[in-house]
Every structure is written in C-alpha cells, then in structure tokens.
Amino acid sequence: MTSPLSRRSTLQAAGVLAATGLVSSVAGTANAATGSVATGTASTEEATGDAGNAGDIVVIHPALPSVPVNNSFTVKVRTPGGSWQRVGAYLAKLPLIDPVTGSNRAQNSSFAAFDFSGTVEVEVTYNPGGVGKFRVRPDSYGITPEVLGSTARFTLDRPRNVVVQVDDKVFDCLHLLANPVERNAPAEGDKNVMYFGPGLHTHPDRTLRVPSNTTVHLAAGAVLTSQVVFENVENSRLVGRGVLYNSAVGAVFVRQCQNVTFDGITILNPRYENIRVAESENLKIKNVRAFSHQGWGDGIQLYCSENVTVDGCFLRTSDDCIALYTHRWDFYGDTRNITVRNCSLWADVAHPINIGIHGNADPNAPEMLENLRFENIDILDHREPQVLYQGAIAFMVGDNNLVRDVKFDNIRVEDFRWGQLVHMRLTNNPKWNLAAGRGIENVYIKDLTYNGKNAGLSVIAGLGEDRLIKDVTFENLRVNGRVIADSTGKPRWYLASDGVPMFVNEYVRNLRFLTTEEAAAM
C-alpha cells in the first residue's frame, strides 16, 4: 500500500504543539472523571487465587456506571474449590428485524466480563427459572455444563468468549466475556498515556482524538461515551477492559494511520459501526467484543487498508460482523493482506463475513481486494430476510472490484435462523454500485462445516465472459456430516454442488469440491 506519508509527516510537523495540548486536555478530563465512580462501586479490581493451583487467578471488574444491569442471570466465578464471587451482568440491546415492515425491534440480552488465568469455575443461574436445558456456545468448544435446576456450572481452562443459552433463547441469553488477566497495564500518570479509570467519562463534543505514540487505557470499570478517533497517527493503542458505550456515531474511527493496536475493549450500543478503518496499515485488533442493535451497526469495517490482523474477537452486530471494502466516500486504495482468525461471529442482521461490495467504479482506476485469510472461526448465527444480502460467507463484488487470493480454513457454521451458507456473486446493485465487479479468482475454502436445517440455497454466480468467477475450491466441505465432493457420495450425473445445495451459473470456471485425500494427492 502506498501510504500518504509525506502528507502525514507534514501534518504532524505542523501540529505537534497542538497534539501536545490535546494530550494535556484529554488527560485532565480523564483524571477528573476518575473520581466520578458511582457510590458503592468498587474502585479497584479484586484478584483472588485462594484455592487450586498457584496460577489460578480470578479478577472481578468494578461495576460499570450508567450501563443498565440486566437481572435475567446471576453469574458467579471462582478458582477451583475457592469462594464464589459475583460478576455483574449488564444489558446488551440486540436487533430483531421484522421482514414484513422492516422495523427494528430492540431485544434485551445480557453480558458479563471478568479476567482469569489458569482455570476458573463458572456458575450461571437463569433467574426467571423453568429451565429445560442449557447450551454453551460455540459448540466447537465442547463445553457441556452440569445442570442443577435453573443453574449451570462449567469450567474454562483458557480465556474465551462464550454464549450461555437457556432453552435456545436467541436474545435472553448471557454473553460471558472471559478475558486473560491484564499484564503490565498502563497506569494513571504514565508518560504518553490517556488513562481512564473506573467511572463514567464524557466529553462535551463526544469525541476523543488520539495523537501519535499514545496509549488510551480504559481500565476495568471505565465507561467512555465518546467516539475514539485515530487520524494521521502512528504507534498508538486503545487497550484495557473498559467499555465504549452509547457513542453518538461510530465507536472507533481510524484513518491514514500506521501501527495502531486495539486489545481487550468492549463496545456497546454505538449509533453506527463499532470500528471503521480506512486507508491504514499495520493494525492489530485483538480480543475486541462488540454489541450493536441500531441500523448499520457493523462490527469491523476495513476500507482501502493493508496488513490488518483481527484476532480473538467476539462480534454480535446489527449489520455485517466483518466487512472488507475498497473505495467509498473519500477513501481510495486497495485492500490486501487481511487476516481474521480465532473469532466468533453472530450477525443478527446481514452477514458474518462480507467482501467486496464497495469500490471505485471508474474503469480507469479500479481497485482490488487480495490476500485475505480467514482461520479458525465460529459463525454462531446469521439472519437476513433479503435474499440479495444473505450468506454466512458472502462475496458481493461490485464497483469494478477484483477479489483474488482468498483462503478460508477451519470455519464452523452452526445452524442459523435465516440465510445462505455461501453467497459468492458479481453484482451491480443499483442501491450501492455504479458498476459490476470485475471478478473473483483463486478462492480456497478448506474444512468448512455446517450443521443445521435452516440454510437456503447457496449461490455462486458470475455476470458474463468478461466478469467471471474462477478457480474456486472447496476441500472437505461438510454439510450435516456429509462430505461434498465431485468424486464421491452422489449419483455420477449429479453435480457436487447439489449436495450443499448450491446454484452455480454458467459464468463460473474451475469450481472443484475435493476430499482431504484428493487435495493431499494433488
């Protein structure tokens, strides 16, 4: 990617004194707000390791001021054999779209968070009672709880984000965010740190602008109601166990930046997207959890950016969980070298994964998305009434975009409410596009599994001889335990795609369905 380094350097040289003033101003705001913890709220974290192994530690977070509690669940944790400690459970609002009217009816759900190392025992009680069964998701974690009436107990041996469901309730469930213990966290007064301690933090304009070489630390129990903006900066971070809450626009905006890191934060109820990144490179987005219920509440949007890793995130969103684009608005450039791994994705609206709809329709300046990697991902749900916007894995490629060199590896799709497993299409959607996509090339999908009954007809469709989809391979695609392959498990006159089922049109070239053994022999 060609970065606007000269522009950035000029901007920083001209504005270094202003940036320094911004640090002082915001730090003063943070320090003043630290003392605004609500009465009865713990001002420090509580760490215990009173039983079990020496490495077993549990850290309970201070209460979150101004974030409503939700009393559906009582949550307790302990080190093995130790004393139970209560973990606060809070309200997360989630969307339910009416397919007839299009109205969005916000639904109440719950989340709770704590830190631990070693092993932790968890006890979850569903307070309304009348429980028939508990389920801890993702299913791939293999967690079978011990059920005692309306209470479930289970053990975690590593930090994980899990969903505890009662009788398959989609909304009245618990999202349990089990973090690693935060090591070497910045402290109030540290150089180049904007520190937000436990308490409610606001800014008059609801915006926090972060300069270069700066760490924004949201301590556990911190609630920040501002949008956090990184623009034309380098080597900055947003970290901690605090919450970005109720931002008036998107929660985080990053543009023309390098070497920016996000780690550990939770985003709740933004007006629009959770994280938007544009024209940036060398970013790490790690262990971010996001919940949204309003329209266009995407999880992580990447525009015209390079060398970005999204790792260990839990995204339950009111639009696409992960969205990869090129040009839109005044953003320009290719998107490449993107890795998304070890994530759990739940799209109450639209797609868990969406690639390619926005780009530069100018035939003299087309853009591309390339070298995209998706690894070890659990897709927990997908609900989208509009057929054009379905697909747990979706390529909706428009505006002269070319998408190439894409690999999926070990993607587990649980049964979803409404949509398609795969939607791979070149499109010229008049709502969003000024031209059709140029093509989709060299896509390898390995160890994709789907277990369920609600998936509609998957689609792979090009638009013409000059706008093809080509060289797409599925290796060890399993649908309800059945391997879908060209060579086996079907009448010889059937297409392997019939077993998905999947519609494939005449503008698709070299589509293959292989067993693991066939792929290894090639």
Secondary structure, DSSP 4 states (H G I P E B T S, - for coil): ----HHHHHHHHHHHHHHHHHHHHHHHHHHHHHHTTPPTT--SS-EEE--SS-TT-EEEEPPP-TTSPB-TTEEEEEESTTS--EEE--EEEEE--B-TTT--B--EEEEEEEEEEES-EEEEEEETT-----EEEESGGG----EEETTEEEEEESS-EEEEEEETT-SSS-EEEEEEEPP-S---TT-TTEEEE-SEEE--TTSEEEE-TT-EEEE-TTEEE-SEEEEES-EEEEEEES-EEE--SS-SEEEES-EEEEEES-EEE--SS-SEEEES-EEEEEES-EEE--STTB-SEEEES-EEEEEES-EEEEBS-SEEEE--BTTB-S-EEEEEEES-EEEESSS-SEEE-------TTS--EEEEEEEEEEEEEEEB-S-GGG--SEEEEEBTT-EEEEEEEEEEEEE--SBB-SEEEEE---TTT-SSB--EEEEEEEEEEEEE-S-B--EEEE--BTTB-EEEEEEESEEETTEEE-SSSSS-TTS-GGGGTTEEE-TTEEEEEEE-HHHHHH-
